[in-house]
Amino acid sequence: MEETNRLILSLLSADGRMSFTELARRTGLSVSAAQQRVKRLEQSGVIQGYGAVISPEQVGLPLTAFVSIKAFDPAAPDDAPQRLAHLAAIEACHSVAGDESYILKVRVGSPRELEDLLQEIRAAANVSTHTTIVLSTPYENRPPRL
C-alpha cells in the first residue's frame, strides 16, 4: 500500500471525523485529492465504515467479560455464531484454535445480567461456557499498525 494511503488511514483511524481540509493539510495533498483517495479506500473496502466510540460505563454496561464456548457435540453443525447473532450483548465473536471453538466479548450491566446471558448462550447454541470477567481495560480498539 502506498505511504500516503497509509498516512490517510492512520489519521482517519485516530479521528474519523477529520475534515478533508485537515486531512489534506496533514498529508500534503489538495482537498480534492484527499477526498478522491478516501473515496477509493472506501470503495475498495479498506475503509469499511465510520462510527462513534461509546463509553460502555456511561450507557449502563460496566461489566465486560470474555466467554469461551465449546459445542457439547463435536459432530453438530458449527453454527454457533448464527445461533447467537440475535444477542445484542455479544460485542464480538472470534473463531479460535484450542480447546474452545469461539471466544465472545460481551458487555452487560451487572453480574446477574451476565448470568442470564450465559444461560441464553448455552440454550441458544447448545454449548458449554467458560467465562473470564474483565477487571479493567488499559486500552482497546487501537488502530492497526500501518
TILUM-714378 format. One record per residue (C-alpha): residue number from 1; x, y, z. Coordinates in Angstrom, 1 decimal. Layout:
- NUM; X; Y; Z
...
//
This chain:
- 1; 0.0; 0.0; 0.0
- 2; 1.2; 3.5; -0.9
- 3; 2.6; 5.5; 2.0
- 4; 0.2; 8.4; 1.5
- 5; -2.7; 6.0; 1.8
- 6; -1.2; 4.5; 5.0
- 7; -1.0; 8.1; 6.4
- 8; -4.6; 8.8; 5.5
- 9; -5.7; 5.5; 7.2
- 10; -3.7; 6.3; 10.3
- 11; -5.1; 9.8; 10.5
- 12; -8.7; 8.7; 10.0
- 13; -8.4; 5.8; 12.4
- 14; -7.4; 8.3; 15.1
- 15; -10.1; 10.8; 14.1
- 16; -12.8; 9.5; 11.8
- 17; -14.4; 13.0; 11.8
- 18; -11.3; 14.8; 10.5
- 19; -12.2; 17.2; 7.8
- 20; -10.9; 16.8; 4.3
- 21; -9.2; 20.2; 4.7
- 22; -7.3; 19.0; 7.7
- 23; -6.6; 15.6; 6.1
- 24; -5.2; 17.4; 3.0
- 25; -3.1; 19.7; 5.2
- 26; -1.6; 16.8; 7.1
- 27; -0.9; 14.7; 4.0
- 28; 0.3; 17.5; 1.7
- 29; -2.4; 16.7; -0.8
- 30; -5.1; 19.1; -2.2
- 31; -8.5; 18.8; -0.7
- 32; -9.9; 17.2; -3.8
- 33; -7.0; 14.7; -4.0
- 34; -7.6; 13.7; -0.3
- 35; -11.3; 13.3; -1.0
- 36; -10.6; 11.1; -4.0
- 37; -8.2; 8.9; -2.1
- 38; -10.6; 8.4; 0.8
- 39; -13.4; 7.6; -1.7
- 40; -11.2; 4.9; -3.4
- 41; -10.2; 3.5; 0.0
- 42; -13.9; 3.2; 0.9
- 43; -14.9; 1.7; -2.5
- 44; -12.2; -0.9; -2.3
- 45; -13.3; -2.0; 1.2
- 46; -10.1; -0.8; 3.0
- 47; -12.3; 1.7; 4.9
- 48; -15.3; -0.3; 6.0
- 49; -17.2; 2.4; 7.9
- 50; -17.1; 5.2; 10.5
- 51; -18.5; 5.1; 14.0
- 52; -18.7; 6.7; 17.4
- 53; -16.7; 5.3; 20.2
- 54; -19.2; 4.8; 23.1
- 55; -18.3; 4.6; 26.8
- 56; -19.9; 1.4; 27.9
- 57; -20.0; 2.6; 31.5
- 58; -21.9; 5.8; 30.5
- 59; -24.6; 3.7; 28.8
- 60; -25.1; 1.3; 31.7
- 61; -22.8; -1.6; 30.5
- 62; -19.9; -1.5; 33.0
- 63; -19.3; -5.3; 33.1
- 64; -17.2; -6.8; 30.3
- 65; -16.4; -10.5; 30.0
- 66; -14.9; -13.0; 27.6
- 67; -16.9; -16.1; 27.2
- 68; -15.3; -19.1; 25.6
- 69; -17.8; -21.6; 24.1
- 70; -17.4; -25.2; 23.1
- 71; -20.1; -27.4; 21.5
- 72; -21.3; -30.3; 23.6
- 73; -21.5; -32.4; 20.4
- 74; -18.4; -32.1; 18.2
- 75; -20.3; -33.7; 15.3
- 76; -23.0; -31.0; 15.5
- 77; -23.1; -28.2; 12.8
- 78; -20.7; -25.3; 13.5
- 79; -23.4; -22.7; 13.5
- 80; -22.9; -21.0; 17.0
- 81; -22.3; -17.6; 15.5
- 82; -25.6; -17.6; 13.6
- 83; -27.4; -19.0; 16.6
- 84; -26.0; -16.2; 18.8
- 85; -26.3; -13.3; 16.4
- 86; -29.5; -12.1; 17.9
- 87; -27.9; -11.5; 21.4
- 88; -27.0; -7.8; 21.4
- 89; -24.9; -8.1; 24.5
- 90; -22.3; -10.1; 22.4
- 91; -20.0; -7.4; 21.1
- 92; -17.6; -9.7; 19.2
- 93; -17.4; -13.4; 18.2
- 94; -13.9; -14.8; 17.3
- 95; -13.3; -18.3; 16.0
- 96; -10.2; -19.6; 17.8
- 97; -7.8; -22.5; 17.8
- 98; -7.6; -24.5; 21.0
- 99; -10.0; -26.3; 23.3
- 100; -12.9; -23.9; 22.7
- 101; -14.5; -23.1; 19.3
- 102; -15.2; -19.4; 19.8
- 103; -14.5; -16.5; 22.2
- 104; -17.2; -14.0; 22.7
- 105; -16.7; -10.5; 24.1
- 106; -19.8; -9.4; 26.0
- 107; -20.9; -6.3; 27.8
- 108; -23.7; -6.3; 30.4
- 109; -25.0; -4.1; 33.2
- 110; -24.5; -6.4; 36.2
- 111; -23.4; -9.9; 37.3
- 112; -27.0; -11.0; 37.2
- 113; -27.3; -9.9; 33.6
- 114; -24.1; -11.9; 32.8
- 115; -25.6; -14.9; 34.5
- 116; -28.8; -14.6; 32.4
- 117; -26.8; -14.0; 29.2
- 118; -24.7; -17.2; 29.8
- 119; -27.9; -19.2; 30.2
- 120; -29.2; -17.7; 26.9
- 121; -25.9; -18.5; 25.2
- 122; -25.9; -22.1; 26.4
- 123; -29.5; -22.7; 25.4
- 124; -29.3; -21.0; 22.0
- 125; -26.1; -22.6; 20.8
- 126; -26.1; -25.9; 22.8
- 127; -22.6; -25.1; 24.1
- 128; -20.6; -25.1; 27.4
- 129; -19.1; -21.9; 28.5
- 130; -16.0; -20.7; 30.4
- 131; -16.2; -17.0; 31.5
- 132; -13.4; -14.5; 32.3
- 133; -14.6; -11.2; 33.8
- 134; -12.6; -8.1; 32.9
- 135; -11.4; -6.1; 35.9
- 136; -10.0; -3.1; 33.9
- 137; -9.1; -2.2; 30.3
- 138; -6.0; -0.1; 30.0
- 139; -6.6; 0.1; 26.2
- 140; -8.7; -1.4; 23.4
- 141; -9.9; -0.6; 19.9
- 142; -6.4; 0.6; 19.0
- 143; -6.0; 1.2; 15.3
- 144; -3.9; -1.3; 13.4
- 145; -0.2; -0.6; 12.9
- 146; 0.2; 0.6; 9.4
//
